[in-house]
């Protein structure tokens, strides 16, 4: 769904982290269209300018932890 945005982030992660470390980025295509202090601010601002589903919100931190999610399912799946 967000292959272009994700590929852009991974390819430019080092330089983005140098510039925006600890911030939350809004990516659309191969562009950073917003930089915010947290994901809520990023979403609320981005949805005013872009249709939801057309942008990706990405924490700007180093390493694969930036784009890896661990989901625990204990107690959810029976």
HELIX and SHEET records of a PDB file:
HELIX    1   1 UNK A    3  UNK A   20  1                                  18    
HELIX    2   2 UNK A   39  UNK A   49  1                                  11    
HELIX    3   3 UNK A   64  UNK A   67  5                                   4    
SHEET    1   A 3 UNK A  31  UNK A  36  0                                        
SHEET    2   A 3 UNK A  24  UNK A  28 -1                                        
SHEET    3   A 3 UNK A  56  UNK A  59 -1                                        
END                                                                             
